[in-house]
């Protein structure tokens, strides 16, 4: 809960103008493209799915006055906060419940969502492991969700009420509305890795994986005049010590370009040897970009 009990008139006026500036206004930590907390990411993801980014978002981390002031203004202790046509709607949990029930769609004047359960496949091994967990917790169900950046999460828990239920491998699987829309044709498998074992979700609709590209392949595409962005993710001192003349630094300007870029724009990321750049490419893949590449061997492969 905010320690403030009264709102500075200047801050109140600023908030009132912001809320009046757009039919839908979200106060969050970070931005819709770069959220700084899970609750903000989830709420912005739901709105993006409904409104395709057509709403106003204010980053409370940019202004301490706004961060504390909006809590007093709404008499609500947490962020994010959503306003529709000037009316305070609620935070992440309330918005999620309204979304799953179709109430948020109605409030926004949108068509009631399709709640048809998606067809999913559970492999025999995964079904055996899941049933083993469920046998230990009578009356519980497997819940799975897909975050806005396409990460999958699995939980065992009770039925809430607004979930969409689908049947597979003789068991009931529960998911929220956003997940159900992404889960068509999904396969749940059980995998063994060096990090351990667990469930894995394959989503046909997820953005394509980051591809590897060699220095020779990149040079050939550049020689052909292809419009392909090459982004150098190394720190500035390293770029100066070993410059790559056809690459652009991952600075504020490039981040802004990537944020607003066509999702199908080909982009190659590079670093020293291709490890850090792969992590950065993965971040942009989860933002929906579809033509991402990681330079195999990094700058060392280019310069020899």
Secondary structure, DSSP 8 states (H G I E B T S, - for coil): --S--S--HHHHHHHHHHHHT-SEEEEESB-SSSBSSHHHHHHHHHHHHHHTT-SEEEEGGG-HHHHHHHHHHHT--SS-EEEETTEEEE-HHHHHHHHHHTHHHHHTT-----------EE-HHHHHHHHHHHHHSTT-EEEEEE-TT--EEEEEE---SS-EEEEETTEEEEE-HHHHHH-TT-EEEEEEETTEEEEEEE-TTS----EEE-HHHHHHHHHTT---EEEE-S-HHHHHHT--TT-EE-SHHHHHHHHHS-TT--EEEE-SSSSHHHHHHHHHHHTT---EEEETTHHHHHH-
